[in-house]
Amino acid sequence: MKTRALLVLGVVFFASFIGRIAVLASEASGKASSGLVEGDMPAAGACVDGDLASAVKDRMYSLDRRETAIADREAELKTYEAQITKRLAELEDANGELQDKIQVVKDARNEDITKLAAIYEGMKPDQAGKIINEMDSKFAAGLLSAMNNEQAARVVASMDSEKAYLVSVILANRSQQLAQ
């Protein structure tokens, strides 16, 4: 068995040796027929003539210029993107501050309305009704909605009927809008 394996290996090595010699011989004959000696390079004009070489060279320069311009434009766009991102963050911060201020104003307004409603609740309904008759209808509706229901009902009863109707419609519309 060992001798058989050695024989097979010997045949394989011999065949590869013969194959290698054949390849080297064909390369040597190819170089001899082209007139090249090992280490020589083909002449510059052998594959591409002067006009074609010039056109290819010009095209390469054109592509290089385009590539450089594109790279410059990408860098410029990245700069703009960074600036936009920075400004967007600034705007978001400013928006947050503005929303905080709006909420402070709303809270103060609601507190003022609540205090004013308490003042009108302490008045006699006839007196409060006469004053509320002179107010803007939307403001009057807001004031009445902040008042105690019983006292607000007495004040509305003492108001001018047209004004009371208008204030009632405004209050109803507010309730309807909140329900949606």
N, C-alpha and C positions, 0 to 999 in steps of 0.2 A: 504494500500500500504506500509506504514512504517513497519507494522508487518511482511509482507511478505519479505521485504528486510532484516529485522533483522533475520528472520528465515533462509534465504539463507546464510547470513554471518555466522550464528552459525553453520550451517552444514559444510560450507567450513572450518572453523577453527577446527571443530571436526575432519574432515577427515585428515587435515594436521597433527593434533596431533597424530592420530592413525598411520599415515605414519611414523612419526618421531620415535615413539616408536618401530615400526617394524624394522627400520634401526638400531637403537641402539641395539636392541636385536640380530640382525644378526651379528653385529660387535663384540658383547660380546661373542657370541658362536664361532665365527671364532678365536678369541684370545685364548679362552679356549682350542680349539682343537689343536692349534699349540703350546701350552705350553708357550705362551708369556703372560707376565703380562704387564699392561699399562706402557710405558716408557722404556721397554726392547727393545734391538736391536737384530736382528738375529746374530748368530755367524759368524765370519769372513769367515770361510770356507763353510758356508751353501750354498752359491750360486756359488762360484768359488773355485775350488780346488787349491792347491799350485802351480803346474806347470803352469796352465792357468793364475793364478794371476801373477806369475813371468813373463810370456811372455807378458801379458798386461802391466805390470809395465815397462818392458824393452822397449816395443813399445812406451809407453808414453814418456819415457826419450829420446828415439831416435827422436820422433816427436818434443819434446821441443828443442833438440839440433839443429834440422833442422830449426825450426822456428827462433831460435836465430841467426843461420848462415844467414838465408834469411834477417832478419832484419838488421844485420850488413852489408850485401852486398847492401841492399837498401840504407842505410846511406852512404856507400862508393860511390855508383852510384850518389847519390844526390850531394855529394861533387865534383865528377868529372863533373857533369852537370853544377854546379855553376862555376867551373874553365873554362869549355869550353865556357859557356856564356860570361864570363869575357874576355877571349881571343878573342872571336868572335867580341865583341864590340871594343876591342883594334885594331883588324885587320880592322874593318870597318872604324874606325877613321883614321888609317894609310892610308887606301885606299883613303879616302876622301882627306887627305893631299897630297897624291901622285897625284891624279887627278888634284888638284889645281895647283901643281907644273908643271905638264904636260901642263896644259892650259897656264900658264905663259910662258913656253918655246915656245909653239906654237905661242902665240901672239907676242913674241919677234922675232921669226923666220919670221913670216908674216910681221912684221914691217921692219925687215932688208931687206927682199925681195922687199918690196914696195919701200924702199929708194934706193936699188940697181937698181930697174927698172927705177926709176926716173933719176938716173945717166945715165943709158944707153939710155934713151929717149933723154937726152940732148946731146948725142954724135951724130956724123954723122953716118948714117946707115952703111956705108962701114967699119968704125972703129969698131963699135959695132959688126957687123957681123963677122969680123976677130977674135975678142976676144971670142965671143959666140961659134964659130967653135971649139975652143980649150976646151970648157967646157964639163962636163959630160952631156949626152943627157937629162937625167931626170931633172937635175938642170936647164939646158938651157930651157927646156919646161916650167918649173915653172916660170922662169924669164920672158920669152916671154909672158906667160899668164897674168902676173902682169902689163905688159906694155900697153900703149895706143895702140889700134888696128891698127891705121894708121902707127905709128912708128914701131910696131912689124912687120907689113907687109913689110916695107922697109928693116928692118934688116934681115928678113928671105930671102928676094929677094937677098940680098948681101952675104948670107952664101953659103958655099959649098952645092951643090945640094943633095948629099947623107946625109949630116948632117941635112939639112933642111927637107928632107923627114922623117928621123928618129924622129926628134923633132915633126913634124906634126902628125906622127902616135901616138906618146906618148900623145900629146894633144887630139887627137881624142878618144883614149882609155879612158882617164880621163873623158872626156865629156860623153862617153857612159856608163861608170861605175856610174857616178853621176845620169844619167837618170834612171838607174835601181833602 
